[in-house]
Amino acid sequence: MSSHESNSLFLPQGLYERLVYADEVEQLQALADAHCALVDQPTQAQRREHLIHEVSSRLPELLDIVANATEGRLEQSRAELKLIAHLIREARLNANDNSELRVLADPLRLLRALHPPNAVPSIPLTGLRRPWLFTSARSDPSLLGELRAELDAVDRVDILVSFITWSGVRKIIDVLKMATALDAQGLPRTRFRILTTTYIGATEARAVDALAELPGVELRISLDGRRTRLHAKAWIFHRKTGFGTAFVGSANLSESALIGGIEWTVKFTEAADADLFSAAEAHFESLWNDGEFQLYDPHDEAQREALVEALREQRHRPGQNSGNEEPIAIHAWFELRPKAYQLEMLERLESERRHGRWRNLVVAATGTGKTVVSAFDYQRRAREEGSPPRLLFISHRIQILKQAIATFRQVLRDPAFGELLDGNNAPTQYGHLFATINTVHSRGLLTQLGGGLLARSDCG
């Protein structure tokens, strides 16, 4: 019998990491002798880990067996309790352990919280034991809602984000103020440690101040925006009860990340993943003690000026926003495709150009995606010409320009494309400009820059 034939009898080829069952020993040994199987002796740590997994994976089946043998919910519960007590008792007898056996209450009761009178805390919908993946799906609990619930009853919180914006802070500032409120002894109920950066100028000084001014909050920030090491995003909730939780993913502390963005965040728990939780704690501790991150005091004028200057420097870098306005940052790439009616617009534009008509007007109702059409039309032109042609995008409102530049960056997959021009923002180049109509007129841009601009307007 060939090694391939032996292997095909019971297991597919591939990678494994589990214990060997008794009925597999003979065939696996034959495959190992033929150099077709890799079988090791587990270390003590591996043995314990896999045996625990074996018991935990088989236990639901055993509970089903004893429950199905009885009728009535109360009798089923007692049968399940009896099984667990028997397993523990047998293990202790074999180990000559005479210590007192702590048994579960009958009937079973689930302890959810201990709290002051008339102050029932919020309970996270995803619980404190099981892992969870937040994907921004409509059917899932919201990341923002779960973070608010976690903040409602916690002893200490460690937060690690690349940037912090006021739009994100204002979504949780109320629960943060409650969490850090001083008790009768003048101490905050919850303590916070926050790490962030000035990378790409996305952090806002106003948001940093709002957090750092709260009692019990220590905030450290890296002012060197040229260093891009910190891309991790994490929230670690420490509880003296032993039911800590951690959220690790792609979401910064901004409104788009917490609500509208397409973000993936994994939640794991201290109760179910103690080793992973400890690793997250240790890595945060190492970053907290990294000299790159400086303690920030919002009442220290020198420190605040250094923060504002660092953010201004980042926003004046090529491809970044200028001034004091909130920067345009792409928080997550996602697949943006034109809808059917937008494809029809794009085809009509292309048809007009094939007939030599280059000055075209697209008229569509608000909300139908004129900016998206503009971005895809520009992408097509850039591909045809081999490089992005000059562009002037005009609107009467700065907010529309911010949305437009974000759309163009998504479609073009270029986080540095385009710059803003208005009363508060001065570009470093004029090749790809998003400007307010008042600024275009007051500065005579069309006269200054001459022809060759591919002009787009969204003023309705």
C-alpha positions in Angstrom: 0.0 0.0 0.0 1.5 3.4 -1.0 1.8 6.2 1.4 -0.7 8.2 -0.6 -3.2 5.4 -0.3 -2.6 5.1 3.4 -3.1 8.8 3.9 -6.3 8.9 1.9 -7.9 6.3 4.2 -8.7 8.7 7.0 -7.2 12.2 6.8 -6.6 14.8 4.1 -3.0 16.1 3.6 -2.3 19.4 5.2 -1.3 21.1 8.5 -2.7 20.0 11.9 -2.2 21.0 15.5 -4.1 18.5 17.6 -3.7 15.4 19.7 -3.7 11.9 18.1 -6.7 9.6 18.8 -6.1 6.0 19.7 -7.6 4.6 16.4 -5.2 6.7 14.4 -1.9 5.6 16.0 -1.1 2.7 13.8 -1.8 4.4 10.5 0.0 7.6 11.5 3.0 5.7 12.7 3.2 3.9 9.3 3.0 7.3 7.5 5.7 8.7 9.9 8.0 5.8 9.1 7.5 6.5 5.4 8.4 10.2 6.0 4.8 11.2 5.1 3.7 12.4 8.5 5.1 14.7 11.2 4.2 13.6 14.7 5.8 15.1 17.8 5.8 14.6 21.6 3.9 17.5 23.1 5.6 19.7 25.7 4.0 20.0 29.2 2.5 23.3 28.2 1.2 21.9 24.9 -0.2 18.8 26.6 -2.2 21.0 29.1 -3.4 23.3 26.4 -4.7 20.5 24.1 -6.2 18.4 26.9 -8.1 21.5 28.1 -9.3 22.0 24.5 -10.3 18.4 24.3 -12.4 18.5 27.4 -14.0 21.9 26.5 -14.9 20.8 23.0 -16.4 17.5 24.1 -18.3 18.9 27.1 -21.3 20.3 25.1 -21.8 16.8 23.7 -21.8 15.3 27.1 -24.2 17.9 28.5 -26.5 17.2 25.6 -26.5 13.5 26.4 -27.4 13.9 30.1 -30.0 16.6 29.3 -31.7 14.6 26.6 -32.1 11.7 29.1 -34.3 13.8 31.3 -37.5 15.8 30.9 -38.2 19.3 32.2 -35.9 22.3 32.3 -35.2 22.0 36.0 -34.3 18.3 35.8 -32.1 18.9 32.8 -30.2 21.6 34.7 -29.7 19.3 37.7 -28.5 16.5 35.5 -25.9 18.9 33.9 -24.8 20.0 37.3 -24.4 16.4 38.5 -22.2 15.6 35.5 -19.9 18.6 36.1 -19.6 17.8 39.9 -18.9 14.1 39.0 -16.0 15.1 36.6 -14.5 17.4 39.2 -14.9 14.9 42.0 -13.3 12.0 40.0 -10.3 14.2 39.1 -9.7 15.1 42.7 -10.1 11.5 43.9 -7.5 10.4 41.4 -5.1 13.2 42.6 -5.8 12.4 46.3 -7.0 16.0 46.6 -9.1 16.3 49.8 -9.7 20.0 49.7 -13.3 21.2 49.9 -15.2 20.9 46.6 -16.9 24.2 45.6 -20.1 23.3 43.8 -22.4 25.5 41.7 -25.7 26.6 43.1 -28.8 24.6 42.2 -30.7 25.9 40.2 -28.0 27.7 38.2 -27.8 31.5 38.6 -25.7 33.9 36.5 -24.0 36.8 38.3 -24.0 39.8 36.0 -22.9 42.8 38.1 -22.3 44.2 41.6 -23.1 47.9 41.8 -24.1 50.8 44.0 -27.9 51.1 44.8 -30.0 52.2 41.9 -27.0 52.4 39.6 -27.3 49.4 37.3 -24.5 49.5 34.7 -24.9 48.8 31.0 -24.1 45.2 30.0 -22.3 44.9 26.7 -24.5 43.0 24.2 -21.5 40.8 23.2 -20.9 39.8 26.8 -17.6 39.5 28.8 -16.6 35.9 27.8 -16.9 35.2 24.1 -14.8 36.8 21.3 -16.6 38.9 18.7 -15.8 40.4 15.3 -17.3 43.8 14.6 -17.6 44.4 10.8 -19.9 47.4 10.7 -22.7 45.1 9.4 -26.2 46.4 10.1 -27.2 43.3 11.9 -24.3 43.5 14.4 -24.0 45.4 17.6 -22.3 48.7 16.8 -18.8 49.3 17.9 -19.6 52.7 19.3 -22.5 51.2 21.4 -20.3 48.4 22.8 -17.5 50.8 23.7 -20.0 53.0 25.5 -21.3 50.0 27.4 -17.8 48.8 28.3 -16.9 52.3 29.6 -20.0 52.3 31.9 -18.4 49.8 34.4 -14.6 49.5 34.3 -11.7 50.2 36.6 -9.0 51.2 34.2 -8.9 51.7 30.4 -5.8 51.8 28.1 -6.4 53.3 24.6 -4.0 53.2 21.7 -5.0 55.0 18.5 -3.1 56.7 15.6 -5.2 59.8 15.8 -8.0 61.5 17.7 -10.6 63.8 16.3 -13.3 65.9 18.0 -15.9 64.2 15.9 -15.0 60.9 17.6 -14.5 62.3 21.1 -17.9 64.0 21.2 -19.6 60.6 20.6 -18.3 59.3 24.0 -17.5 62.4 26.0 -20.6 62.1 28.1 -19.8 58.6 29.2 -16.1 59.5 29.7 -17.1 62.4 32.0 -19.3 59.9 34.0 -16.5 57.4 34.2 -14.0 59.9 35.4 -16.3 61.7 37.9 -14.7 62.1 41.3 -16.1 60.0 44.2 -16.5 61.0 47.9 -12.7 60.6 48.4 -12.0 62.9 45.5 -10.7 60.0 43.2 -11.9 59.3 39.7 -14.0 56.1 39.4 -12.0 55.0 36.3 -8.5 55.8 35.2 -7.4 56.2 31.6 -4.1 55.9 29.8 -4.2 57.1 26.2 -1.5 56.9 23.5 -1.7 58.8 20.2 0.3 60.6 17.5 0.4 63.6 15.2 0.8 61.4 12.1 -0.5 63.1 8.9 -1.9 65.9 11.1 -5.1 64.0 11.6 -5.2 64.4 15.4 -7.0 67.6 16.6 -5.7 69.6 19.5 -9.2 70.3 20.7 -9.9 66.6 21.0 -6.7 65.9 22.8 -7.4 68.7 25.3 -10.9 67.4 25.9 -9.5 64.0 26.9 -6.4 65.2 28.8 -8.4 67.6 31.0 -10.6 64.9 32.4 -9.6 63.7 35.9 -7.8 60.4 36.0 -6.6 60.7 32.4 -3.0 60.5 31.4 -2.3 61.1 27.7 1.0 60.7 25.9 1.5 61.7 22.4 4.3 61.3 19.7 5.0 64.7 18.2 7.2 63.3 15.5 4.7 62.8 12.7 7.3 61.6 10.3 7.5 58.3 12.3 4.7 56.0 11.2 5.3 53.1 13.6 2.0 53.5 15.4 -0.8 52.0 13.3 -2.3 49.9 16.0 -5.8 50.7 17.4 -6.8 49.1 20.6 -9.0 49.6 23.7 -8.1 47.5 26.8 -10.7 47.4 29.6 -9.3 46.3 33.0 -11.7 45.0 35.7 -10.9 43.9 39.2 -13.5 41.2 38.7 -11.3 39.4 36.3 -13.6 40.0 33.3 -11.5 42.4 31.3 -12.0 42.9 27.6 -9.9 44.1 24.7 -10.8 45.6 21.3 -8.2 45.5 18.6 -8.7 46.5 15.0 -8.7 49.3 12.4 -10.8 52.0 14.1 -9.2 55.3 15.3 -11.1 57.6 17.7 -13.0 59.4 15.0 -16.7 59.6 14.0 -16.2 57.9 10.7 -14.3 55.0 12.3 -16.8 54.5 15.2 -20.0 54.9 13.1 -19.8 55.2 9.3 -16.5 53.6 8.3 -16.0 50.0 7.1 -13.9 48.8 10.1 -13.0 45.4 11.4 -12.5 45.1 15.1 -11.9 41.9 17.1 -13.0 41.7 20.7 -11.4 39.1 23.0 -11.8 38.6 26.7 -9.7 38.0 29.8 -12.0 35.2 30.9 -11.6 33.1 27.7 -8.3 34.3 26.3 -6.1 35.1 29.4 -2.8 34.7 27.5 -3.8 36.9 24.6 -5.2 39.5 27.0 -2.0 39.5 29.0 0.0 39.9 25.8 -2.0 43.0 24.8 -1.4 44.4 28.3 2.3 43.9 28.0 2.6 45.4 24.6 0.7 48.5 25.7 2.9 48.8 28.7 6.0 48.7 26.5 4.7 51.5 24.3 3.6 53.5 27.3 7.2 53.5 28.5 8.6 54.3 25.1 10.4 57.7 25.1 8.8 58.6 21.8 5.5 59.3 23.6 5.6 62.4 25.8 3.2 63.2 28.6 0.8 65.9 27.6 -0.6 68.6 29.9 -3.2 70.8 28.3 -2.6 73.5 30.8 1.1 73.8 29.9 1.3 76.5 27.2 4.6 75.3 25.9 3.3 71.7 25.5 0.2 72.9 23.8 2.1 75.1 21.4 4.4 72.2 20.6 1.3 70.0 19.8 -0.3 72.7 17.6 3.0 73.3 15.7 3.5 69.6 15.2 0.0 69.2 13.7 0.5 72.3 11.6 3.7 71.0 10.2 2.1 67.7 9.3 -0.9 69.4 7.6 1.5 71.6 5.5 3.3 68.5 4.2 2.7 67.9 0.5 -0.6 66.0 0.1 -1.9 67.1 3.5 -4.5 69.7 4.5 -3.4 73.1 5.8 -4.7 75.4 8.4 -6.8 74.7 11.4 -9.5 72.7 9.6 -10.1 69.0 10.2 -7.9 67.1 7.8 -9.1 64.7 5.2 -7.9 61.2 6.1 -8.8 58.0 4.5 -9.6 55.6 7.4 -10.2 52.5 5.3 -10.0 51.6 1.6 -13.2 50.1 0.2 -14.4 49.0 -3.2 -16.3 52.0 -4.7 -18.1 51.2 -7.9 -20.4 53.5 -10.0 -24.1 52.6 -10.0 -25.9 51.7 -13.2 -27.2 55.2 -13.8 -23.8 56.7 -13.1 -22.2 54.3 -15.6 -24.7 55.7 -18.1 -23.5 59.2 -17.3 -19.9 58.2 -17.8 -20.6 56.6 -21.1 -22.4 59.7 -22.3 -19.4 61.8 -21.4 -17.1 59.5 -23.2 -19.3 59.6 -26.2 -19.4 63.4 -26.3 -15.6 63.5 -26.2 -15.3 61.1 -29.0 -17.3 63.6 -31.1 -14.9 66.4 -30.1 -17.2 68.0 -27.5 -15.0 68.6 -24.4 -17.1 71.1 -22.5 -19.8 69.1 -20.9 -22.3 69.7 -18.1 -23.7 67.0 -15.9 -27.0 67.9 -14.2 -28.4 65.5 -11.5 -30.4 65.7 -8.3 -28.7 66.2 -4.9 -27.5 62.8 -3.6 -27.3 61.0 -6.9 -23.5 61.0 -6.9 -22.2 63.7 -9.2 -18.9 63.7 -7.3 -18.5 59.9 -7.7 -19.1 60.3 -11.4 -16.5 63.1 -11.5 -14.0 60.9 -9.7 -14.5 57.9 -12.0 -14.4 60.1 -15.1 -11.2 61.7 -13.9 -9.8 58.2 -13.2 -10.5 57.2 -16.8 -8.8 60.3 -18.2 -5.8 59.7 -16.0 -5.5 56.1 -17.4 -5.9 57.3 -21.0 -3.2 60.1 -20.6 -0.8 58.0 -18.5 -0.7 60.5 -15.6 -3.3 62.5 -13.6 -4.2 65.6 -15.6 -4.5 69.0 -13.8 -7.8 69.4 -12.0 -9.8 72.2 -10.5 -12.9 71.1 -8.4 -15.1 74.1 -7.3 -17.8 74.2 -4.7 -19.4 76.9 -2.5 -18.8 75.0 0.7 -15.6 73.7 2.3 -17.4 70.6 3.6 -18.4 69.6 0.1 -14.8 70.0 -1.0 -13.6 67.7 1.9 -16.1 65.1 0.9 -15.0 65.4 -2.8 -11.3 65.1 -2.1 -12.0 62.0 0.1 -14.0 60.5 -2.8 -11.3 61.2 -5.4 -8.7 59.6 -3.0 -10.8 56.5 -2.6 -11.4 56.1 -6.3 -7.8 56.8 -7.2 -6.4 54.8 -4.3 -4.1 57.8 -3.6 -4.2 59.2 0.0 -2.2 62.3 -1.0 -4.2 63.3 -4.0 -5.4 66.9 -4.2 -5.2 69.9 -1.8 -7.8 72.3 -0.4 -8.0 76.1 -1.1 -10.2 78.5 0.9 -9.7 81.2 3.5 -8.1 78.8 5.9 -6.2 76.4 3.6 -3.3 77.3 1.3 -2.1 74.6 -1.1 1.6 73.8 -1.8 0.8 73.1 -5.4 -2.0 73.9 -7.9 -2.0 70.8 -10.0 -5.0 69.1 -8.3 -7.0 71.7 -6.5 -10.3 71.6 -4.6 -11.3 75.3 -4.0 -14.3 77.3 -2.9 -15.9 79.5 -5.7 -15.3 82.7 -3.7 -11.6 82.0 -3.5 -11.3 81.1 -7.2 -12.9 84.5 -8.1 -11.1 86.6 -5.4 -7.7 85.3 -6.5 -8.3 85.2 -10.2 -7.1 81.6 -10.4 -8.4 80.9 -13.9 -6.4 83.8 -15.2 -3.3 83.0 -13.2 -3.2 79.3 -14.0 -4.3 79.5 -17.6 -5.8 76.7 -19.7 -5.4 73.0 -19.3 -7.3 72.7 -16.1 -9.9 69.9 -16.0 -12.6 71.9 -14.2 -15.3 70.3 -12.1 -18.0 72.1 -10.1 -20.5 71.1 -7.5 -22.4 74.2 -6.5 -25.9 72.9 -6.3 
